[in-house]
Amino acid sequence: MTLEEVRGQDNTMEAAERVQSAGTALDDLLVAAKKQDYLTVGVYESAKVMNVDPDSVAFCVLATDEEYECDIALQIHFTLIQAFCFDNGINVVRVNDIARLADLVGADAAGGEPKDAHCILVTSPSANPWKDPSLDKLSLFCEESRSACDWVPAITLPER
């Protein structure tokens, strides 16, 4: 085994640990934000918040799975949301398990159709910004990912 191969294995293991750590941080952040009522769930609801008060948005989660990968309208919404987030310095991540994410944020509507959990914003009042260690970890993860040219990193949520 060459030195380059050993370094490649180390980098792969470090990347997997980073993604796992980020998944745990995202889980913790969403639970904490839900308790504080700092979540906006849904593509259209998120677009409204971004339009009315973009400074209140602290973090953005875009979620999809195989069922929605070919949904062109959803992909266009994602592109516009990502562009808005990049222009306003908002970190964005992708999650590929929309069912798990919907369970985590309680996006199940009672008796009706489930709420749209394709876009989730973590908001923070501008007057009294909310600080959370998980948000700091995720911000660092996103910054490190961007330095590796991964503009919208994918995160895997931990199993419950």
N, C-alpha and C positions, 0 to 999 in steps of 0.2 A: 504494500500500500504506500502510495506516495504522500508527501506532506500536503499537497493540494487536496487529495482525496480525504485525508484526515480533517483538514480545515473545513472542507465542504460538509462533512458529516456533523462537525461541531456547529457550523452555521445553521444547518437544517434543524438540529435539536434546539438551538437557541431560539430560532424563529417559531418553532412549535410551542415552546414554553411561553414566549411572548404572546402568542395568539391565545393560548389557554388562560394566561393571566389576564389578558384583556377581556376575555369572555366572562371571567369571574367578576372583573371590575364593572363590566356593563350590566351584568345581572344585579350586582349590589346597587349600582347607580339607579337603575330603573325602579327597583323596589323602594329605595329611599325617596326618589322623586315622586313616586306614586303616593307615598305616605304624606308628602308635603303638598300634594296637588299641583305639582310642577310638570305634569305630562300633558302633551297634546297628541292625541292619537287620530290618525287618518290623513290621507293625502290632501283633501280639500280643507280640512280643519287646520292643518299645518300651513298650507298656503295662505290662509287668512291671517294666521298669527304672524307669519313672515312679512306679510304686506302691511299689517297694522303696526306691529311693534318688533321689528327685526332685532333690536338691541336686547330684547328679552330672551332670545334663543341662545342657549348655552351649548347644545349638542344635538346632532341629528342622526337618527337610525333609519336606514332604508332596508326593508325586508321583502324578500321574495322566495319562491321555491320553484321547483320544476314546473308546477302547474301554471305559473304566471310568467315564466321566462319569455314566452312568445307574445305576451300582451304588449303590443306596440304602444298603445295609449299610456300604459303604466310606465313603460321605458322612457317615453317622452317626458312624463311628469318627473321621473327620477332625474333625467338630464337637466331639466329646468331647476329642480330643487338643488341639485349638486352645484350648478352654476351660481345660484343665489348664495348658497353656503360658502363657496369659495370666494365670491366677491365680498362677503361680509365677515370673513375670518371665522366661520363656524365649522368645527370638525364634523366629519361625516364618516360613518362606517356602514357596512352592509352585513346583514345577517341572513343566512340561507334557510332558516327554520321559522317560517312565519307562524306556524301553529304554536310552537314553544314560546315565541315572543308574545303572541296574543294571550296565551295563558298567563304569562308573567305580568303583563300590564292590565289584565282584566278586560280585554277587548270583547268579551262575549256579551252580547246584548241579551237581556232577559226576555225570553219568549220570541224574539224576532231574529232577524238576520244578524250575524256577528258584525261588529264594527270593523272598519277597514284598518288593519294594523300594518299597512305597507310603509307608512311613514310615521315615525314617532319623534317628537321634539321634546327635549328636556329644556324647560324654560326657567328663568330666574328673574325675579323682579329687578328692574334697573335701579330702583331707589335703594334696595337692600339686597345686593347680590348674594346668592346662595353658594356656599363653598362646601364641596364634598371631596374627600380623598380619592374616591373612585373616578370622579370627573377629572381630577388632576392626572391620575394614571392613564386614563383614556386619551387625554390631550397629549401626553408624552408619547403614547403608542402611535397616535395619528401623526405626530411630528416626525417620529422615527420612520414611519412608513412612507411619508412624503419624501424624506431624504433618500429613500431607496426607490423613488419613482412609483410608489404604490399610492395613488391619490385617494382612492376610496377602499381602504383595507376591509377584508372580509373577516368577521369574527364568528367563532362558534360558541354558542352559549353552553355552559356546563349542564349536564343532566341533573335533574332533581331527584 
